Amino acid sequence: MRRLVFPSLYRARRDTRDLVRLALPLIAAQIAQISLPFVDTAMAGRIGPEALAGIALGSTFIQFLTIFAIGILLSIGPTVSQAVGRGDRESAARAARQGVWIAVIISVPGFILMQFASPILLALGQDPDTVALASGYLRVAAFGFLPSLVLVALRGFLEGNLDTRPILYVQITGALVNVVADPLFMFGWGPIPAFGLVGTGIATAIVYTVMAVVAAGYVATQYAGDRVLRGMRRPDPTVMLDLLRVGWPIGLTLGFEAGLFTASALLMGLFGEAPLAAHQITIQAASITFMVPLGFSIAAGVQVGQAAGRGSVEDVRRLGIVGIAASGTFMISTAMLFWLAPIPIIRVFTDVADPAALEVVRWASGFLAFAALFQVADGVQVAAAGALRGLRDTRVPMLLSIGSYWGVGLSSGVLLAFVGPYGPYGLWAGLVVGLTVAAFVMTGRFLRLATPGRAPVREPVVDAGDTQEAAAGGVNS
């Protein structure tokens, strides 16, 4: 009866339930993913501070290379979801196949750069001893670069099919392998010698290879009819270029977002060790809670993509709004935690009773108050960006993000911190302002595109010759 009396309320509850069911495995998978560098860092710390510095430098180098590559491959998910929404299984499989080809192609320069990272790092003024450790780690970890990108491509195919639980299982498998492989190769056991920091690189390569193989095995068996991996005979330039057109703005957006936080950390360092340490604590706390809206963002993007593939603007708008609202609501709860209980959060990262940490605790408590506002804006903007990706709309959001992050956020933070009287707090105020602007403009763009009477779907480019071959039974893409 209530379904008839309150149809909108019932639909909102149903959509929210579906979103949470789809997002929960993705959230857990993201948490499992961030456990990999955490374990690497913890193991390196047992060797000594030199190894810790080496893994920090090596991980930063890898992260720099992978951000743009992963951004390009994030175009696979919305392309697959729209094809699934249209009932076009062949186009969905083709997007995944060409995504794997893109992973293979862009992994080559990444592998080469990792093999010859030492001159680059030395040219950037890094300590030679730290560079030597990082380079040894990178030369071995490079063998896991291609599997990590193939994993992203296959993950996009599964997300586009609303099949997110296997992604969680794959990430858990990788986390378990990492827990065993890290100490095994770093410290040795039986006939296996101790490789030190190089052992972490070996473990990294093994972990990503295992995850890619497990994901490929699942796709090959559970989606056998789609022949996703059985048609890898040649690349299809038309489909690949379409994926690249959608993906490169995502890569740049992620790069500029990461650059914003790198720049803010460098600027915070100008105020001394205590504000920088407090800044790092606050960013780490915010990064953990961010995994939830990130999961909502991916899930909302997939749902919006399938609705767009069906040609339902009403469903596109409704599902996007549900995703944005769910993400923002969750972040309001974490914002209250940051605002009302900063000390328990800080205690996770440092001994608050240590007199030497009092200044860090004081700064971190203030930063967490700003991070409370930062959380809500960040949750809304990432969910809106995910909904826009579901529409394969990436170029304008890229420009909006760059303008919000750098043009508004960083510039206002610098003015408040260095020209105004607010010091380190000014940098955090700038981050809040920038992300708030991003939340408004991203949400506004989504609502404009998802207006009844408009056609928000950006159709993927399909090679006619390839379609004819597929119809005739050929699987050459």
C-alpha positions as CSV (number, residue, x, y, z in Angstrom):
1,M,0.0,0.0,0.0
2,R,2.8,2.4,0.9
3,R,4.3,1.8,-2.5
4,L,1.2,3.3,-4.1
5,V,0.8,6.2,-1.7
6,F,4.5,7.2,-1.6
7,P,5.9,6.0,-5.0
8,S,8.8,8.5,-5.0
9,L,9.9,7.6,-1.5
10,Y,9.7,3.9,-2.3
11,R,11.7,4.3,-5.5
12,A,14.3,6.4,-3.7
13,R,14.7,3.7,-1.0
14,R,14.9,1.0,-3.7
15,D,17.5,2.9,-5.7
16,T,19.6,3.6,-2.6
17,R,19.5,-0.1,-1.6
18,D,20.6,-1.1,-5.1
19,L,23.4,1.5,-5.1
20,V,24.7,0.3,-1.7
21,R,24.5,-3.3,-2.8
22,L,26.6,-2.5,-5.9
23,A,29.0,-0.2,-4.1
24,L,29.8,-2.2,-0.9
25,P,32.1,-4.7,-2.7
26,L,33.8,-1.8,-4.5
27,I,34.4,0.0,-1.2
28,A,35.8,-3.1,0.4
29,A,37.9,-3.7,-2.7
30,Q,39.3,-0.2,-2.5
31,I,40.2,-0.7,1.1
32,A,41.9,-4.0,0.2
33,Q,43.8,-2.1,-2.5
34,I,45.2,0.5,-0.2
35,S,46.4,-2.2,2.1
36,L,49.0,-3.2,-0.5
37,P,51.2,-0.1,-0.2
38,F,50.5,0.0,3.6
39,V,51.9,-3.5,4.0
40,D,54.9,-2.7,1.7
41,T,55.7,0.4,3.8
42,A,55.3,-1.5,7.1
43,M,57.6,-4.2,5.9
44,A,60.2,-1.7,4.6
45,G,60.2,0.0,8.0
46,R,61.4,-3.2,9.6
47,I,64.5,-3.0,7.5
48,G,65.3,0.5,8.5
49,P,64.8,4.2,7.7
50,E,66.8,4.0,4.5
51,A,64.5,1.3,3.1
52,L,61.5,3.3,4.2
53,A,62.8,6.3,2.2
54,G,63.5,4.0,-0.7
55,I,60.0,2.5,-0.8
56,A,58.5,6.0,-0.4
57,L,60.4,7.3,-3.4
58,G,59.8,4.2,-5.5
59,S,56.1,4.2,-4.7
60,T,55.8,7.9,-5.6
61,F,57.4,7.2,-9.0
62,I,55.0,4.3,-9.7
63,Q,52.0,6.3,-8.6
64,F,53.0,9.2,-11.0
65,L,53.1,6.7,-13.9
66,T,49.9,4.8,-13.1
67,I,47.6,7.7,-12.4
68,F,47.3,8.8,-16.0
69,A,47.2,5.2,-17.3
70,I,44.5,4.2,-15.0
71,G,42.5,7.3,-15.9
72,I,42.5,6.3,-19.6
73,L,41.3,2.8,-18.7
74,L,38.5,4.2,-16.6
75,S,36.7,4.9,-19.9
76,I,36.0,1.2,-20.2
77,G,33.4,1.0,-17.4
78,P,31.0,3.6,-18.7
79,T,31.5,2.3,-22.3
80,V,30.6,-1.2,-21.2
81,S,27.7,-0.1,-19.1
82,Q,26.1,1.8,-21.9
83,A,26.5,-1.1,-24.2
84,V,25.0,-3.5,-21.7
85,G,22.1,-1.0,-21.2
86,R,21.5,-1.2,-25.0
87,G,21.6,-5.0,-24.9
88,D,24.8,-4.9,-27.1
89,R,27.0,-7.6,-25.6
90,E,29.4,-7.6,-28.5
91,S,30.2,-3.8,-28.1
92,A,30.7,-4.4,-24.4
93,A,33.2,-7.2,-25.0
94,R,34.9,-5.2,-27.7
95,A,35.5,-2.3,-25.4
96,A,37.1,-4.6,-22.8
97,R,39.3,-6.3,-25.5
98,Q,40.5,-2.9,-26.8
99,G,41.0,-1.8,-23.2
100,V,43.4,-4.7,-22.7
101,W,45.2,-3.7,-25.9
102,I,45.5,-0.1,-24.6
103,A,46.9,-1.5,-21.3
104,V,49.5,-3.4,-23.3
105,I,50.5,-0.4,-25.4
106,I,50.8,2.2,-22.6
107,S,52.6,-0.3,-20.3
108,V,55.7,-0.3,-22.6
109,P,56.9,3.3,-21.9
110,G,56.0,2.8,-18.2
111,F,58.1,-0.3,-18.0
112,I,61.0,1.4,-19.7
113,L,60.9,4.4,-17.4
114,M,60.9,2.2,-14.4
115,Q,64.0,0.4,-15.7
116,F,65.8,3.6,-16.1
117,A,64.4,5.6,-13.2
118,S,67.7,6.3,-11.5
119,P,68.9,9.2,-13.8
120,I,65.5,10.8,-13.6
121,L,65.4,10.7,-9.8
122,L,69.0,12.0,-9.5
123,A,68.1,14.8,-11.9
124,L,65.3,15.8,-9.5
125,G,67.8,16.2,-6.7
126,Q,67.0,13.0,-4.7
127,D,69.6,11.5,-2.4
128,P,71.8,9.0,-4.3
129,D,71.6,6.3,-1.7
130,T,67.8,6.6,-1.6
131,V,67.7,6.5,-5.4
132,A,69.8,3.4,-5.5
133,L,67.3,1.6,-3.2
134,A,64.3,2.9,-5.1
135,S,65.8,2.0,-8.5
136,G,66.3,-1.6,-7.4
137,Y,62.8,-1.8,-6.2
138,L,61.4,-0.2,-9.4
139,R,63.3,-2.5,-11.8
140,V,61.6,-5.5,-10.4
141,A,58.2,-4.0,-9.6
142,A,58.1,-2.9,-13.3
143,F,57.1,-6.5,-14.2
144,G,53.8,-6.0,-12.4
145,F,52.9,-2.8,-14.3
146,L,51.2,-4.5,-17.3
147,P,49.2,-6.9,-15.1
148,S,48.0,-4.0,-12.9
149,L,46.7,-2.2,-16.0
150,V,45.1,-5.3,-17.4
151,L,43.4,-5.7,-14.1
152,V,42.0,-2.2,-14.4
153,A,40.6,-3.0,-17.9
154,L,38.9,-6.2,-16.7
155,R,37.6,-4.5,-13.7
156,G,35.9,-1.9,-15.9
157,F,34.2,-4.8,-17.8
158,L,32.9,-6.3,-14.6
159,E,31.8,-2.9,-13.2
160,G,29.9,-2.2,-16.5
161,N,28.1,-5.5,-16.0
162,L,27.1,-4.6,-12.4
163,D,29.2,-7.6,-11.3
164,T,31.3,-6.1,-8.5
165,R,31.6,-8.9,-6.0
166,P,34.4,-10.7,-7.9
167,I,36.4,-7.5,-7.9
168,L,36.4,-7.7,-4.1
169,Y,37.5,-11.3,-4.2
170,V,40.3,-10.5,-6.5
171,Q,41.6,-7.7,-4.3
172,I,41.4,-9.8,-1.2
173,T,43.4,-12.5,-3.0
174,G,46.0,-9.9,-3.8
175,A,46.1,-8.6,-0.3
176,L,46.6,-12.1,1.1
177,V,49.3,-13.0,-1.4
178,N,51.0,-9.7,-0.5
179,V,51.0,-10.4,3.2
180,V,52.9,-13.7,2.5
181,A,55.1,-12.6,-0.4
182,D,56.4,-9.3,1.2
183,P,58.2,-10.9,4.2
184,L,59.1,-14.0,2.2
185,F,61.1,-12.2,-0.4
186,M,62.3,-9.3,1.8
187,F,63.7,-11.4,4.7
188,G,64.0,-14.8,3.0
189,W,63.0,-18.2,4.1
190,G,64.5,-21.6,3.5
191,P,66.1,-21.7,0.0
192,I,64.7,-18.2,-0.8
193,P,67.4,-15.6,0.0
194,A,66.6,-12.2,1.6
195,F,66.3,-9.6,-1.2
196,G,65.7,-6.6,1.1
197,L,63.8,-3.8,-0.6
198,V,64.1,-5.5,-4.0
199,G,62.0,-8.3,-2.4
200,T,59.1,-5.8,-2.1
201,G,59.3,-5.2,-5.8
202,I,59.2,-9.0,-6.4
203,A,56.2,-9.3,-4.2
204,T,54.5,-6.4,-6.0
205,A,55.0,-7.9,-9.4
206,I,53.7,-11.3,-8.2
207,V,50.6,-9.8,-6.5
208,Y,49.5,-7.9,-9.6
209,T,50.1,-10.8,-11.8
210,V,48.1,-13.1,-9.6
211,M,45.2,-10.6,-9.5
212,A,45.2,-10.1,-13.2
213,V,45.2,-13.9,-13.8
214,V,42.4,-14.5,-11.4
215,A,40.3,-11.7,-12.9
216,A,41.0,-13.0,-16.4
217,G,40.1,-16.5,-15.4
218,Y,36.8,-15.3,-14.0
219,V,35.9,-13.2,-17.1
220,A,36.9,-16.1,-19.4
221,T,34.7,-18.6,-17.6
222,Q,31.7,-16.6,-16.4
223,Y,31.4,-14.5,-19.6
224,A,32.5,-17.3,-22.0
225,G,29.7,-16.3,-24.4
226,D,31.1,-12.8,-24.8
227,R,34.5,-14.2,-25.8
228,V,36.2,-11.2,-24.2
229,L,39.7,-12.6,-24.1
230,R,39.4,-15.0,-27.0
231,G,39.4,-12.3,-29.7
232,M,42.7,-10.7,-28.9
233,R,44.2,-11.1,-32.4
234,R,44.7,-7.5,-33.3
235,P,43.9,-4.0,-32.0
236,D,40.9,-2.1,-33.4
237,P,42.1,1.6,-33.8
238,T,38.6,2.9,-34.1
239,V,37.4,1.6,-30.8
240,M,40.7,2.3,-29.1
241,L,40.6,5.9,-30.2
242,D,37.1,6.2,-28.9
243,L,38.2,4.9,-25.5
244,L,41.2,7.2,-25.5
245,R,39.0,10.2,-26.3
246,V,36.9,9.5,-23.2
247,G,39.8,8.4,-21.1
248,W,42.6,11.0,-21.5
249,P,40.6,13.7,-19.8
250,I,40.0,11.4,-16.8
251,G,43.7,10.7,-16.6
252,L,44.5,14.4,-16.6
253,T,41.8,15.1,-14.0
254,L,43.3,12.5,-11.7
255,G,46.8,13.8,-12.3
256,F,45.8,17.4,-11.5
257,E,43.9,16.3,-8.4
258,A,46.9,14.3,-7.1
259,G,49.1,17.3,-8.0
260,L,46.9,19.5,-5.9
261,F,47.6,17.5,-2.8
262,T,51.3,17.2,-3.6
263,A,51.5,20.9,-4.0
264,S,49.6,21.5,-0.8
265,A,52.0,19.2,1.1
266,L,55.1,21.0,-0.3
267,L,53.6,24.4,0.6
268,M,52.7,23.1,4.1
269,G,56.3,22.1,4.5
270,L,57.3,25.8,4.3
271,F,55.7,26.3,7.7
272,G,57.8,23.6,9.5
273,E,57.7,20.0,10.5
274,A,54.8,20.1,12.9
275,P,52.2,21.5,10.4
276,L,53.5,19.2,7.7
277,A,53.1,16.1,10.0
278,A,49.7,17.3,11.0
279,H,48.7,17.8,7.4
280,Q,49.8,14.3,6.6
281,I,47.8,12.8,9.4
282,T,44.7,14.7,8.2
283,I,45.1,13.7,4.6
284,Q,45.6,10.0,5.6
285,A,42.4,10.1,7.7
286,A,40.5,11.7,4.9
287,S,41.9,9.2,2.4
288,I,40.5,6.3,4.3
289,T,37.0,7.7,4.6
290,F,37.1,8.7,0.9
291,M,37.0,5.0,-0.1
292,V,33.3,5.0,0.6
293,P,32.2,7.9,-1.7
294,L,34.7,6.6,-4.3
295,G,32.8,3.3,-4.3
296,F,29.5,5.2,-4.5
297,S,30.9,7.2,-7.4
298,I,31.9,4.1,-9.4
299,A,28.6,2.4,-8.7
300,A,26.6,5.5,-9.6
301,G,28.6,5.8,-12.9
302,V,27.8,2.3,-13.9
303,Q,24.1,2.7,-13.1
304,V,23.9,6.0,-14.9
305,G,25.7,4.4,-17.9
306,Q,23.2,1.5,-18.2
307,A,20.3,3.9,-17.9
308,A,21.9,6.1,-20.6
309,G,22.3,3.0,-22.8
310,R,18.6,2.3,-22.3
311,G,17.9,5.9,-23.4
312,S,16.1,6.8,-20.2
313,V,16.9,10.4,-19.2
314,E,14.6,10.1,-16.2
315,D,16.5,7.1,-14.8
316,V,19.8,8.8,-15.6
317,R,18.8,11.8,-13.5
318,R,17.3,9.9,-10.7
319,L,20.2,7.4,-10.3
320,G,22.8,10.1,-10.5
321,I,21.0,12.2,-7.8
322,V,20.8,9.1,-5.5
323,G,24.5,8.5,-5.9
324,I,25.4,12.1,-5.1
325,A,23.0,12.2,-2.1
326,A,24.3,8.9,-0.7
327,S,27.9,10.0,-1.0
328,G,27.3,13.4,0.5
329,T,25.2,11.9,3.4
330,F,27.9,9.4,4.3
331,M,30.5,12.2,4.3
332,I,28.4,14.3,6.6
333,S,28.6,11.5,9.2
334,T,32.4,11.3,8.9
335,A,32.5,15.1,9.0
336,M,30.8,15.1,12.4
337,L,33.4,12.5,13.6
338,F,36.3,14.8,12.4
339,W,34.7,17.8,14.0
340,L,33.7,16.3,17.3
341,A,36.3,13.7,18.0
342,P,39.6,14.7,16.5
343,I,41.8,13.3,19.3
344,P,40.9,9.6,18.8
345,I,41.6,10.0,15.1
346,I,45.0,11.6,15.7
347,R,45.8,8.9,18.3
348,V,45.7,6.3,15.4
349,F,48.7,8.0,13.9
350,T,50.8,9.4,16.8
351,D,51.1,9.2,20.6
352,V,49.0,12.2,21.7
353,A,50.4,11.9,25.3
354,D,53.9,12.5,24.1
355,P,55.0,16.0,24.9
356,A,57.0,16.1,21.7
357,A,53.8,15.6,19.7
358,L,51.8,18.3,21.3
359,E,52.3,20.8,18.5
360,V,51.4,18.2,15.9
361,V,48.2,17.4,17.8
362,R,47.3,21.0,18.1
363,W,47.7,21.6,14.3
364,A,46.0,18.3,13.4
365,S,43.0,19.1,15.5
366,G,42.5,22.4,13.6
367,F,43.1,20.8,10.3
368,L,40.5,18.1,11.0
369,A,37.9,20.8,11.6
370,F,38.6,22.1,8.1
371,A,38.6,18.5,6.8
372,A,35.1,18.1,8.1
373,L,33.9,20.6,5.5
374,F,36.3,19.2,3.0
375,Q,34.8,15.7,3.4
376,V,31.3,16.7,2.4
377,A,32.4,18.7,-0.6
378,D,34.8,15.9,-1.7
379,G,32.1,13.3,-1.4
380,V,29.6,15.3,-3.5
381,Q,32.1,16.2,-6.3
382,V,33.5,12.7,-6.7
383,A,30.0,11.2,-7.0
384,A,28.9,13.9,-9.5
385,A,32.1,13.2,-11.5
386,G,31.3,9.4,-11.5
387,A,27.7,10.1,-12.7
388,L,29.2,12.3,-15.6
389,R,31.6,9.5,-16.5
390,G,28.5,7.2,-16.8
391,L,27.5,9.6,-19.6
392,R,31.0,9.4,-21.1
393,D,31.2,13.2,-20.4
394,T,34.8,13.8,-19.4
395,R,36.4,16.8,-21.2
396,V,34.3,19.6,-19.7
397,P,34.5,18.0,-16.2
398,M,38.3,17.9,-16.7
399,L,38.3,21.7,-17.2
400,L,35.9,22.3,-14.4
401,S,38.1,20.2,-12.1
402,I,41.3,21.9,-13.0
403,G,39.7,25.3,-12.6
404,S,38.2,24.4,-9.2
405,Y,41.3,22.6,-7.8
406,W,44.0,24.9,-9.0
407,G,42.4,28.1,-10.2
408,V,40.2,28.5,-7.1
409,G,41.4,26.0,-4.5
410,L,45.2,26.3,-4.6
411,S,45.3,30.0,-5.5
412,S,42.9,31.0,-2.7
413,G,44.8,28.8,-0.2
414,V,48.2,30.4,-1.1
415,L,46.6,33.9,-0.7
416,L,45.1,33.1,2.6
417,A,48.2,31.3,3.9
418,F,51.0,33.6,2.6
419,V,49.4,36.9,1.9
420,G,46.6,36.7,4.5
421,P,47.1,36.1,8.2
422,Y,45.9,32.5,8.4
423,G,49.1,30.5,7.8
424,P,48.7,26.7,7.5
425,Y,45.0,27.0,8.1
426,G,44.7,29.1,5.0
427,L,46.0,26.2,2.8
428,W,43.2,24.0,4.2
429,A,40.6,26.7,3.7
430,G,41.7,26.9,0.1
431,L,41.2,23.1,-0.3
432,V,37.7,23.4,1.1
433,V,36.8,26.3,-1.2
434,G,38.2,24.5,-4.2
435,L,36.4,21.3,-3.6
436,T,33.2,23.1,-2.7
437,V,33.3,24.9,-6.1
438,A,34.0,21.6,-7.8
439,A,31.0,20.0,-6.0
440,F,28.6,22.8,-7.2
441,V,29.8,22.9,-10.8
442,M,30.0,19.1,-11.3
443,T,26.6,18.6,-9.8
444,G,25.2,21.5,-11.9
445,R,26.6,20.0,-15.1
446,F,25.2,16.6,-14.4
447,L,21.7,18.1,-13.7
448,R,21.9,20.1,-17.0
449,L,22.9,17.0,-19.0
450,A,20.3,14.8,-17.4
451,T,17.4,17.2,-18.1
452,P,14.3,15.6,-19.7
453,G,14.2,16.6,-23.4
454,R,18.0,16.4,-23.8
455,A,20.0,13.5,-25.1
456,P,22.8,13.0,-22.6
457,V,24.2,9.9,-24.0
458,R,27.5,10.1,-25.9
459,E,27.4,7.2,-28.2
460,P,30.6,5.2,-28.5
461,V,32.2,4.9,-31.9
462,V,31.9,1.4,-33.4
463,D,33.9,0.2,-36.4
464,A,31.4,-0.9,-39.0
465,G,33.8,-3.5,-40.5
466,D,34.4,-5.0,-37.1
467,T,30.7,-5.2,-36.5
468,Q,30.2,-7.0,-39.7
469,E,32.9,-9.5,-38.9
470,A,31.4,-10.1,-35.5
471,A,28.0,-10.7,-37.0
472,A,29.5,-13.2,-39.4
473,G,31.1,-15.0,-36.6
474,G,34.6,-13.4,-36.7
475,V,36.3,-12.4,-33.4
476,N,39.1,-10.4,-34.6
477,S,38.8,-7.4,-32.3
